[in-house]
Amino acid sequence: MRERAKEWIGRMDFVSREEFEAVKQMAATARAEAEALKARLDKLEGAAAPKAAKPAAARKPKA
């Protein structure tokens, strides 16, 4: 019975705890990097928005 259980479990695609923890850490790092990049992009877009609005407001209407 025990041999059958080992054989059945052996055919399943499990990963070791070490592999799981390594991938978990990689995911956490990637998530943190993505959040930092999003914050940087938001800051850059926020800084660019007033500059883009000024030329449009500075235009004089055609008569």
C-alpha positions as a LaTeX table, in Angstrom:
\begin{tabular}{lrrr}
\hline
Residue & $x$ (\AA) & $y$ (\AA) & $z$ (\AA) \\
\hline
Met1 & 0.00 & 0.00 & 0.00 \\
Arg2 & 2.77 & 2.42 & 0.95 \\
Glu3 & 4.64 & 1.67 & $-2.29$ \\
Arg4 & 1.51 & 2.43 & $-4.32$ \\
Ala5 & 1.08 & 5.73 & $-2.52$ \\
Lys6 & 4.71 & 6.70 & $-3.18$ \\
Glu7 & 4.36 & 5.68 & $-6.82$ \\
Trp8 & 1.12 & 7.67 & $-7.21$ \\
Ile9 & 2.59 & 10.76 & $-5.56$ \\
Gly10 & 5.79 & 10.36 & $-7.57$ \\
Arg11 & 3.85 & 10.71 & $-10.82$ \\
Met12 & 2.35 & 14.00 & $-9.72$ \\
Asp13 & 4.14 & 17.21 & $-10.61$ \\
Phe14 & 5.11 & 18.60 & $-7.21$ \\
Val15 & 7.86 & 21.09 & $-6.47$ \\
Ser16 & 10.10 & 21.16 & $-3.44$ \\
Arg17 & 9.59 & 23.68 & $-0.65$ \\
Glu18 & 12.86 & 25.37 & $-1.69$ \\
Glu19 & 11.67 & 25.80 & $-5.29$ \\
Phe20 & 8.32 & 27.12 & $-4.10$ \\
Glu21 & 9.94 & 29.64 & $-1.76$ \\
Ala22 & 12.34 & 30.78 & $-4.50$ \\
Val23 & 9.49 & 31.42 & $-6.95$ \\
Lys24 & 7.44 & 33.09 & $-4.22$ \\
Gln25 & 10.35 & 35.47 & $-3.54$ \\
Met26 & 10.76 & 36.18 & $-7.26$ \\
Ala27 & 7.07 & 37.04 & $-7.50$ \\
Ala28 & 7.27 & 39.37 & $-4.51$ \\
Thr29 & 10.31 & 41.11 & $-6.02$ \\
Ala30 & 8.59 & 41.48 & $-9.38$ \\
Arg31 & 5.47 & 42.88 & $-7.69$ \\
Ala32 & 7.55 & 45.45 & $-5.78$ \\
Glu33 & 9.37 & 46.47 & $-8.96$ \\
Ala34 & 6.08 & 46.83 & $-10.83$ \\
Glu35 & 4.65 & 49.03 & $-8.07$ \\
Ala36 & 7.80 & 51.21 & $-8.09$ \\
Leu37 & 7.62 & 51.56 & $-11.87$ \\
Lys38 & 3.92 & 52.45 & $-11.68$ \\
Ala39 & 4.65 & 55.15 & $-9.10$ \\
Arg40 & 7.46 & 56.50 & $-11.29$ \\
Leu41 & 5.22 & 56.52 & $-14.36$ \\
Asp42 & 2.42 & 58.27 & $-12.46$ \\
Lys43 & 4.91 & 60.91 & $-11.31$ \\
Leu44 & 6.23 & 61.43 & $-14.86$ \\
Glu45 & 2.73 & 61.62 & $-16.31$ \\
Gly46 & 1.72 & 64.08 & $-13.59$ \\
Ala47 & 4.70 & 66.29 & $-14.40$ \\
Ala48 & 4.00 & 66.12 & $-18.14$ \\
Ala49 & 0.28 & 66.92 & $-17.84$ \\
Pro50 & 0.64 & 70.63 & $-16.90$ \\
Lys51 & 3.21 & 71.16 & $-19.67$ \\
Ala52 & 0.87 & 69.64 & $-22.23$ \\
Ala53 & $-2.02$ & 71.80 & $-21.01$ \\
Lys54 & $-0.10$ & 75.12 & $-21.21$ \\
Pro55 & 0.37 & 75.26 & $-25.00$ \\
Ala56 & $-3.30$ & 74.56 & $-25.57$ \\
Ala57 & $-4.32$ & 77.29 & $-23.14$ \\
Ala58 & $-1.79$ & 79.76 & $-24.59$ \\
Arg59 & $-3.24$ & 79.53 & $-28.09$ \\
Lys60 & $-5.30$ & 82.45 & $-29.20$ \\
Pro61 & $-8.56$ & 81.75 & $-31.00$ \\
Lys62 & $-8.57$ & 82.53 & $-34.69$ \\
Ala63 & $-10.70$ & 85.47 & $-35.63$ \\
\hline
\end{tabular}
